[in-house]
Amino acid sequence: MKPFKNSLHIFITFVSVFAFLGGWATLAHSRKPIQPTQSQTNQIEALPPLAPIPSFNSVTSNNDDSNLNIIVPTRRSRATNSIFVTRGS
């Protein structure tokens, strides 16, 4: 079992190193991104401004609950939370 484990570690190391070098070579020989020219930047349209977000007090003062869904978290008891416990010293 030990020779197999050692050979597996060596194999994984070599594959990782070759994958890293191969990815590095691929990125090094890839094309450079096309830089936008002045005529291309003029064609971009500006987005319209967004409406302001209403304050919390103005939303809750209206009795219309269709626009606001508030989820209030409930308190959990301490016993339901899982705790990682080790059995060592």
C-alpha positions as CSV (number, residue, x, y, z in Angstrom):
1,M,0.0,0.0,0.0
2,K,2.9,2.4,0.8
3,P,4.5,2.2,-2.6
4,F,1.2,2.8,-4.3
5,K,0.5,5.8,-2.1
6,N,4.0,7.3,-2.8
7,S,3.6,6.7,-6.5
8,L,0.2,8.3,-6.4
9,H,1.6,11.4,-4.7
10,I,4.4,11.7,-7.3
11,F,1.9,11.3,-10.1
12,I,-0.4,14.0,-8.7
13,T,2.6,16.3,-8.3
14,F,3.8,15.9,-11.8
15,V,0.3,16.3,-13.3
16,S,-0.3,19.4,-11.3
17,V,3.1,20.9,-12.3
18,F,2.5,20.1,-16.0
19,A,-1.1,21.4,-15.9
20,F,0.1,24.7,-14.4
21,L,2.9,25.1,-17.0
22,G,0.5,24.2,-19.8
23,G,-2.1,26.8,-18.6
24,W,0.6,29.4,-18.3
25,A,1.9,28.7,-21.8
26,T,-1.7,28.8,-23.2
27,L,-2.3,32.2,-21.6
28,A,1.1,33.5,-22.7
29,H,0.4,32.7,-26.3
30,S,-3.2,33.8,-26.4
31,R,-4.3,36.9,-28.3
32,K,-4.3,40.3,-26.7
33,P,-7.7,41.8,-26.1
34,I,-8.9,44.4,-28.6
35,Q,-8.7,47.9,-27.2
36,P,-11.8,50.1,-27.9
37,T,-11.2,52.9,-30.4
38,Q,-12.6,56.4,-30.1
39,S,-15.5,55.6,-32.5
40,Q,-16.5,52.6,-30.5
41,T,-16.7,54.5,-27.2
42,N,-19.0,57.1,-28.7
43,Q,-21.6,54.4,-29.6
44,I,-22.2,53.3,-26.0
45,E,-25.5,54.7,-24.7
46,A,-25.8,55.9,-21.1
47,L,-28.3,54.1,-18.9
48,P,-31.1,56.1,-17.4
49,P,-30.7,56.9,-13.7
50,L,-32.4,54.7,-11.3
51,A,-35.3,55.8,-9.1
52,P,-34.2,56.5,-5.5
53,I,-34.8,53.8,-2.9
54,P,-37.6,54.7,-0.5
55,S,-36.6,54.9,3.1
56,F,-37.8,52.2,5.5
57,N,-40.0,54.6,7.5
58,S,-41.8,55.9,4.4
59,V,-42.5,52.3,3.2
60,T,-43.8,51.1,6.6
61,S,-45.9,54.2,7.2
62,N,-48.1,53.2,4.2
63,N,-50.4,50.4,5.2
64,D,-49.8,48.7,1.8
65,D,-48.0,45.5,2.5
66,S,-47.9,44.4,-1.2
67,N,-44.7,46.4,-1.8
68,L,-42.7,45.2,1.2
69,N,-42.1,41.7,2.3
70,I,-40.1,41.6,5.6
71,I,-39.0,38.3,6.9
72,V,-38.2,38.4,10.6
73,P,-35.8,35.7,11.7
74,T,-37.0,33.6,14.7
75,R,-34.7,32.8,17.6
76,R,-33.4,29.4,17.7
77,S,-32.7,27.6,20.9
78,R,-29.0,26.8,21.7
79,A,-29.7,23.0,21.5
80,T,-30.5,23.1,17.7
81,N,-27.2,24.6,16.7
82,S,-24.6,21.9,15.8
83,I,-21.3,22.2,17.5
84,F,-18.0,20.6,16.4
85,V,-16.7,18.5,19.3
86,T,-13.4,16.6,19.3
87,R,-12.9,13.6,21.4
88,G,-9.2,14.0,21.9
89,S,-7.3,15.5,24.7
